[in-house]
Amino acid sequence: MTIVPAIDLRGGRAVRLFQGDPLRETRYDGDPVERARAFVAAGATRLHVVDLDGAFGTGENANALRAICAAAGVPVQTGGGIRNLADARARFAAGAAFVVLGTMLIDAPQEARRLAATFGDRVIAGVDARGAQVAMRGWQQTASLDRDAFVRELASWGFARIIFTEIARDGAGTGYDVAALAHVAALAPLRVTASGGARTLDDLYELAAGTPENVDAAIVGRALYEGTLDLAAALRAFSSPGPRAPLAPST
């Protein structure tokens, strides 16, 4: 399983939100570029960068993204505020290896399909849900879409990977919603990146033990910033050959 550190950008700084609420923000000291370098120095092979200002429609963090991509030396996947083909191309031009589509999948499905057809697996679908309901626009609105039907439709459009977030777990430090992830992963032949809820290494072990093999990556954020999860230790634990890490040792 690939462990992917997250950098959420707001006003050019690294922040974390609780369940996506812009009023419940924790801002972390330090340059997000230095955060990226530190994650890579610990062994990260991919970074997840979200432009929260773009997602909320309050601005953008293009310069910070460009600096992170230039400094990281590993592939960067980025989402938040990508509403059309031009936005996606701008992220690629900034150095991103992958773009993550969210609201665009709902507001402009034909253009999203064209992006997937043009760029292949460099385009990832973001599925953010509260239970069976899909959220959009920085998680501030609920779409009239059923989560399961939406996942199946994305597979039919040609997407190879989704990032699935159960919003109730995001930033809460209560572990991934393993049951929801296992359910979503069984719906369609997609690779699934888990997002939202990791606090300790045990949460990653539970994710690996409780989900099928197509759940092959996990995004971690707040736990790294607050020190409840050591990135280097997590990467070592999941560096064994094969798609899954061994189960955590019994205590």
N, C-alpha and C positions, 0 to 999 in steps of 0.2 A: 504494500500500500504506500502511495506517495503522500508525504506530509507537506502541505502547502501553507506557508505562513502568509498572513493577511496584513495588508496595510490599507486602512480606510482613510481617505484624505478629505479634509474639510478646511477650507481656508489655507491650504498649503501645509497643514499639520496633520500628524497621525492622531486619529481619535478612534474611540469605540462607542457605539450606541447600544442602549439596552432595547432589544426587540425592535430595532430600527427606528426608535422614537428620537427625532431630532432635538427634543427638549431634555433628553436624558443622555447627555454626552459626557464622556470622560476624555479629556485631552491629555496626551502624553508628551512629556518634554522630549526635546531632541529633534534632530533633522530626520525626516522620513527617508532620505537617501542613506543616512548612516544606519538607520534601522534595516534597510534593505541589505546593505553591506554586511551587517552583523548576522542577519539571517543566513546569507550565503556563506559567510565564514564558518557558521555552525554546521554547514553541510546541505542547506536547502538547495534543491535543483529546479525549483519553480517558485514564483511569487504570485500572489493574488492581490491586485491593487484595485480598489473601488473609489470612484470619484463621487462622493456623497453630494457635493454641490451640484454636480451634473444630474444625479438621480432626483434631487429635490427641485431642480430647475432654478437654482439660486446662483449659479455661476459655473466655473469649471476649474480644474487643476491640471491643465495641460502641461504647464512648465514643470510641475513636480513629477508628473508621470514621465515626461521626457528625461528628466534627470535620473529618476530611478532606473529606467530602462537602460540608460547609458552606463550607469555605475554597476548594475547588478551582475552582468555577465552570465545570467541564466534567463531562460524564457519567462516572460511576464504575461500573465493573463489579466485583462482589465475589463471592468464593467462600470455601470452607473452613468446614465445620461446618453446612451447610444440610441438615438431615435431614428436614424436613417443611414443610407449608404455612405454619405459624406462623413458622418460622425465616425463610422467604423474605419473608413480609410484614414481619417485623421489619427486614430489610435494606432493603426499600423505604422503610419508615417512617424509617429512619436517613438517607435521602437518596440511596441507590444507585439508579442508573438501570437497571442490569441485575444479575441474579443468575446465578451459575454453579453448576450442580448437578454433583456428582460421585458420592459414595457413594450418595446418595439414588436415583440412576438404577438402581442395582443392588438396594438394600434395599427400596425403595418405588416400584417402577416405575409403578404405577397413579397414585399421587399425583404423581409427576413428570410423567406425561402430562397430568394435570389442570392442573398449573401451566403447562405449555406451552400448553394450550388456553386458559387464562384470561388469561395475560399475553403470549402471542405471542412476538415476537422479543426481549422483555425478559428471557426466560429462555434461557440458553445452556447447552449440554451440555459438560461437561469430560470428555475422553477421555484418560486417563493410562495409558501402556502401557510395558511392558518387552518389546520385540519384539512378538510376537503376543498377549501376555497383558495383560489389563486389571488395573490396580491400584486399590485403594480404601483408605478410612480413612487419609487422609493418606499414601498410597502405602505403608503398612506391611503391607498384606495383598494377596494376589493373588486375584482373583475367577476363578471357573470360567467365563470368558467369552472367546470368540475376538474379538480386536480388530475384525476386518473385519466379522463378523456383527453386532457391537454397533453399529458406525457405521451400517450399513444399517438396523438396527432403529430407531435414533434418528431417522433421516430419516423413517421410516414413522410415527413418533409425532408428527411435525409440527414438530420442531426445525428452525430455519433456520440455526443456526450452532453449530459445535463449536470448542472450544479443544483442540488436540491437542498433547500433550507426550510426547516420547520421554524417559523418566525418566533413562536413562543419560547424556543430554546436559545435563540441567538443572543449572545451576550449574557446569558443567565448563569452559565457555569454549572448546569445541571446534567450535562452529558447530551450526546446526540439522541434524537428520537429514533432509536434503532428499529422499532417496529414499523414506523412510517417509512424509513429508508428501505427496509427489506421489502415492504409492500410495493413501493414505487419501483424498486429495481427489478421486480418480477413482472412488471407491466409490459415491457418492450425491450428489444435488443439494443440497449443503450449502455454506455459506460456512465457511471454515476460518481460524482464527487459529493461527499457529504459536507455540509456546512451548518454551523450553529450549535454551540453548547459545550464544546470540549473544555475541560478544566484540568484534568490530570491524565497521566499516561494510561490509567485504568479505563478512562473513557474511550481511548483509541483501541485498547484491547477488546472492550465490549463491542465496539463497532465492528471490528474485524471478525469477531466470533459470531455476531448475530446477523450478519448480512451476507448475501451471495457474493461471488467473486467479481461480479461486474461493478460492485462498489469498491473501486480501486484507488481512491484518493480521498483525502480529508483536509479541509481548510481549518486552520487554527488561528486564533487572533488574540482575544483578551487574555487567555491563559499564558501566552508568551509574554505579554506586556506586564502582567502582574506577578509573574514568576511561579505560578502554580504548575506549569509544565515546562520542562527543560527541552528545548528544541533538539539539541545535539543528542540527548538521551533517547528522545522519541525516534529520531532518525536512525540511531543505532539499533533500536528495538525492532524496527521495521525494515532493516536492510538485508534480512535473510532471503535466499533465493526463492523464487516463486511468488505468486500474487498475494499471498496472505502471510502475515507474521504468526509465529507460534503464540499460543495462548499465554496469558500472564501466569507466572509461577504462582502456585498456591501459597497462602501465608497462614 
